[in-house]
Amino acid sequence: MNLGIIGQAAALFAVTNIDDILVLALFFAQGAGHPVPRPAAAGPGRQGRRPGMAAPS
């Protein structure tokens, strides 16, 4: 094998990894300002009161 081809392959591999890191950084930066809403915690009077289920006795 030619050393030039191996060098080119290594350089392309490094460039694609850097590109992937930049794309992931952009995705995470976009989501940083928009927190995911969390469901409300069930209070003492709401436990076991799901639709289609009977209240605990």
N, CA, C and O atoms as a GROMACS GRO file, in nm:
protein
  228
    1MET      N    1   0.084  -0.119   0.000
    1MET     CA    2   0.000   0.000   0.000
    1MET      C    3   0.088   0.124   0.000
    1MET      O    4   0.200   0.125   0.051
    2ASN      N    5   0.033   0.226  -0.057
    2ASN     CA    6   0.104   0.351  -0.068
    2ASN      C    7   0.081   0.432   0.060
    2ASN      O    8  -0.032   0.441   0.109
    3LEU      N    9   0.187   0.492   0.112
    3LEU     CA   10   0.174   0.573   0.234
    3LEU      C   11   0.085   0.696   0.211
    3LEU      O   12   0.021   0.743   0.305
    4GLY      N   13   0.082   0.747   0.090
    4GLY     CA   14  -0.003   0.862   0.060
    4GLY      C   15  -0.151   0.831   0.075
    4GLY      O   16  -0.229   0.913   0.123
    5ILE      N   17  -0.189   0.710   0.033
    5ILE     CA   18  -0.330   0.668   0.044
    5ILE      C   19  -0.368   0.650   0.190
    5ILE      O   20  -0.476   0.690   0.233
    6ILE      N   21  -0.277   0.591   0.267
    6ILE     CA   22  -0.304   0.572   0.411
    6ILE      C   23  -0.315   0.708   0.480
    6ILE      O   24  -0.401   0.727   0.566
    7GLY      N   25  -0.230   0.802   0.443
    7GLY     CA   26  -0.238   0.937   0.501
    7GLY      C   27  -0.368   1.007   0.465
    7GLY      O   28  -0.429   1.074   0.549
    8GLN      N   29  -0.408   0.992   0.339
    8GLN     CA   30  -0.536   1.053   0.298
    8GLN      C   31  -0.653   0.991   0.373
    8GLN      O   32  -0.744   1.062   0.414
    9ALA      N   33  -0.652   0.860   0.390
    9ALA     CA   34  -0.759   0.792   0.462
    9ALA      C   35  -0.764   0.839   0.607
    9ALA      O   36  -0.873   0.863   0.660
   10ALA      N   37  -0.649   0.853   0.671
   10ALA     CA   38  -0.646   0.899   0.810
   10ALA      C   39  -0.696   1.043   0.820
   10ALA      O   40  -0.768   1.077   0.913
   11ALA      N   41  -0.658   1.127   0.725
   11ALA     CA   42  -0.702   1.266   0.727
   11ALA      C   43  -0.853   1.276   0.706
   11ALA      O   44  -0.920   1.354   0.774
   12LEU      N   45  -0.908   1.199   0.612
   12LEU     CA   46  -1.052   1.200   0.589
   12LEU      C   47  -1.128   1.150   0.712
   12LEU      O   48  -1.233   1.203   0.747
   13PHE      N   49  -1.074   1.046   0.776
   13PHE     CA   50  -1.136   0.994   0.898
   13PHE      C   51  -1.141   1.102   1.005
   13PHE      O   52  -1.244   1.119   1.071
   14ALA      N   53  -1.030   1.173   1.024
   14ALA     CA   54  -1.025   1.278   1.125
   14ALA      C   55  -1.122   1.392   1.093
   14ALA      O   56  -1.189   1.443   1.182
   15VAL      N   57  -1.130   1.431   0.967
   15VAL     CA   58  -1.218   1.540   0.926
   15VAL      C   59  -1.364   1.502   0.947
   15VAL      O   60  -1.444   1.585   0.992
   16THR      N   61  -1.402   1.377   0.915
   16THR     CA   62  -1.541   1.338   0.935
   16THR      C   63  -1.576   1.331   1.083
   16THR      O   64  -1.689   1.360   1.120
   17ASN      N   65  -1.481   1.293   1.168
   17ASN     CA   66  -1.508   1.293   1.312
   17ASN      C   67  -1.527   1.435   1.364
   17ASN      O   68  -1.615   1.460   1.447
   18ILE      N   69  -1.446   1.527   1.316
   18ILE     CA   70  -1.461   1.667   1.358
   18ILE      C   71  -1.596   1.721   1.310
   18ILE      O   72  -1.663   1.794   1.384
   19ASP      N   73  -1.635   1.686   1.189
   19ASP     CA   74  -1.764   1.729   1.135
   19ASP      C   75  -1.878   1.675   1.222
   19ASP      O   76  -1.972   1.748   1.253
   20ASP      N   77  -1.869   1.548   1.262
   20ASP     CA   78  -1.974   1.491   1.348
   20ASP      C   79  -1.982   1.562   1.482
   20ASP      O   80  -2.091   1.584   1.534
   21ILE      N   81  -1.868   1.597   1.538
   21ILE     CA   82  -1.867   1.668   1.666
   21ILE      C   83  -1.933   1.804   1.651
   21ILE      O   84  -2.008   1.846   1.740
   22LEU      N   85  -1.908   1.874   1.542
   22LEU     CA   86  -1.970   2.005   1.520
   22LEU      C   87  -2.122   1.993   1.503
   22LEU      O   88  -2.197   2.074   1.557
   23VAL      N   89  -2.166   1.893   1.429
   23VAL     CA   90  -2.310   1.874   1.410
   23VAL      C   91  -2.378   1.842   1.543
   23VAL      O   92  -2.484   1.898   1.574
   24LEU      N   93  -2.319   1.754   1.622
   24LEU     CA   94  -2.376   1.721   1.753
   24LEU      C   95  -2.378   1.843   1.846
   24LEU      O   96  -2.473   1.864   1.920
   25ALA      N   97  -2.272   1.923   1.840
   25ALA     CA   98  -2.267   2.044   1.923
   25ALA      C   99  -2.379   2.140   1.885
   25ALA      O  100  -2.439   2.204   1.972
   26LEU      N  101  -2.408   2.151   1.755
   26LEU     CA  102  -2.518   2.238   1.712
   26LEU      C  103  -2.653   2.185   1.761
   26LEU      O  104  -2.736   2.263   1.807
   27PHE      N  105  -2.674   2.055   1.753
   27PHE     CA  106  -2.800   1.998   1.802
   27PHE      C  107  -2.817   2.022   1.951
   27PHE      O  108  -2.925   2.063   1.994
   28PHE      N  109  -2.712   1.999   2.030
   28PHE     CA  110  -2.722   2.018   2.174
   28PHE      C  111  -2.737   2.166   2.208
   28PHE      O  112  -2.806   2.199   2.305
   29ALA      N  113  -2.676   2.255   2.132
   29ALA     CA  114  -2.688   2.398   2.159
   29ALA      C  115  -2.830   2.446   2.132
   29ALA      O  116  -2.880   2.534   2.202
   30GLN      N  117  -2.895   2.390   2.030
   30GLN     CA  118  -3.032   2.430   2.001
   30GLN      C  119  -3.126   2.385   2.111
   30GLN      O  120  -3.220   2.457   2.145
   31GLY      N  121  -3.103   2.268   2.167
   31GLY     CA  122  -3.192   2.216   2.271
   31GLY      C  123  -3.164   2.273   2.409
   31GLY      O  124  -3.244   2.253   2.500
   32ALA      N  125  -3.053   2.343   2.428
   32ALA     CA  126  -3.017   2.394   2.560
   32ALA      C  127  -3.114   2.501   2.608
   32ALA      O  128  -3.136   2.513   2.729
   33GLY      N  129  -3.170   2.577   2.519
   33GLY     CA  130  -3.261   2.685   2.560
   33GLY      C  131  -3.405   2.641   2.572
   33GLY      O  132  -3.491   2.721   2.610
   34HIS      N  133  -3.433   2.515   2.541
   34HIS     CA  134  -3.571   2.465   2.544
   34HIS      C  135  -3.579   2.342   2.634
   34HIS      O  136  -3.567   2.230   2.584
   35PRO      N  137  -3.599   2.360   2.764
   35PRO     CA  138  -3.605   2.243   2.852
   35PRO      C  139  -3.728   2.158   2.822
   35PRO      O  140  -3.833   2.209   2.783
   36VAL      N  141  -3.714   2.030   2.841
   36VAL     CA  142  -3.823   1.936   2.816
   36VAL      C  143  -3.920   1.942   2.934
   36VAL      O  144  -3.878   1.928   3.048
   37PRO      N  145  -4.050   1.963   2.907
   37PRO     CA  146  -4.145   1.968   3.019
   37PRO      C  147  -4.158   1.832   3.085
   37PRO      O  148  -4.162   1.729   3.017
   38ARG      N  149  -4.166   1.831   3.216
   38ARG     CA  150  -4.178   1.707   3.292
   38ARG      C  151  -4.322   1.693   3.340
   38ARG      O  152  -4.387   1.794   3.369
   39PRO      N  153  -4.372   1.572   3.349
   39PRO     CA  154  -4.508   1.554   3.397
   39PRO      C  155  -4.520   1.594   3.544
   39PRO      O  156  -4.425   1.580   3.621
   40ALA      N  157  -4.638   1.642   3.580
   40ALA     CA  158  -4.660   1.683   3.719
   40ALA      C  159  -4.658   1.562   3.810
   40ALA      O  160  -4.708   1.455   3.773
   41ALA      N  161  -4.602   1.578   3.926
   41ALA     CA  162  -4.596   1.469   4.022
   41ALA      C  163  -4.736   1.445   4.079
   41ALA      O  164  -4.814   1.538   4.099
   42ALA      N  165  -4.765   1.321   4.105
   42ALA     CA  166  -4.896   1.287   4.162
   42ALA      C  167  -4.899   1.328   4.308
   42ALA      O  168  -4.812   1.290   4.386
   43GLY      N  169  -4.999   1.404   4.344
   43GLY     CA  170  -5.016   1.448   4.482
   43GLY      C  171  -5.081   1.340   4.566
   43GLY      O  172  -5.112   1.232   4.515
   44PRO      N  173  -5.103   1.368   4.695
   44PRO     CA  174  -5.160   1.266   4.782
   44PRO      C  175  -5.301   1.224   4.740
   44PRO      O  176  -5.339   1.109   4.763
   45GLY      N  177  -5.378   1.312   4.681
   45GLY     CA  178  -5.514   1.277   4.642
   45GLY      C  179  -5.526   1.220   4.503
   45GLY      O  180  -5.636   1.186   4.460
   46ARG      N  181  -5.415   1.208   4.430
   46ARG     CA  182  -5.423   1.164   4.290
   46ARG      C  183  -5.370   1.023   4.269
   46ARG      O  184  -5.374   0.973   4.157
   47GLN      N  185  -5.320   0.961   4.371
   47GLN     CA  186  -5.260   0.829   4.353
   47GLN      C  187  -5.369   0.725   4.330
   47GLN      O  188  -5.468   0.720   4.403
   48GLY      N  189  -5.352   0.643   4.229
   48GLY     CA  190  -5.446   0.537   4.199
   48GLY      C  191  -5.570   0.584   4.126
   48GLY      O  192  -5.664   0.507   4.110
   49ARG      N  193  -5.572   0.707   4.080
   49ARG     CA  194  -5.691   0.760   4.011
   49ARG      C  195  -5.661   0.780   3.864
   49ARG      O  196  -5.667   0.892   3.813
   50ARG      N  197  -5.630   0.674   3.797
   50ARG     CA  198  -5.605   0.679   3.653
   50ARG      C  199  -5.733   0.646   3.580
   50ARG      O  200  -5.816   0.573   3.634
   51PRO      N  201  -5.753   0.697   3.460
   51PRO     CA  202  -5.873   0.664   3.384
   51PRO      C  203  -5.884   0.513   3.362
   51PRO      O  204  -5.787   0.448   3.321
   52GLY      N  205  -6.000   0.458   3.388
   52GLY     CA  206  -6.023   0.316   3.368
   52GLY      C  207  -5.983   0.231   3.486
   52GLY      O  208  -5.992   0.109   3.479
   53MET      N  209  -5.938   0.292   3.594
   53MET     CA  210  -5.900   0.215   3.712
   53MET      C  211  -5.988   0.257   3.829
   53MET      O  212  -6.024   0.374   3.843
   54ALA      N  213  -6.023   0.163   3.912
   54ALA     CA  214  -6.102   0.193   4.030
   54ALA      C  215  -6.015   0.254   4.138
   54ALA      O  216  -5.895   0.227   4.143
   55ALA      N  217  -6.075   0.335   4.223
   55ALA     CA  218  -6.002   0.393   4.334
   55ALA      C  219  -5.966   0.284   4.434
   55ALA      O  220  -6.043   0.190   4.453
   56PRO      N  221  -5.851   0.294   4.498
   56PRO     CA  222  -5.814   0.190   4.596
   56PRO      C  223  -5.909   0.192   4.714
   56PRO      O  224  -5.956   0.297   4.757
   57SER      N  225  -5.937   0.073   4.765
   57SER     CA  226  -6.031   0.066   4.878
   57SER      C  227  -5.960   0.032   5.006
   57SER      O  228  -6.024   0.022   5.111
   0.00000   0.00000   0.00000
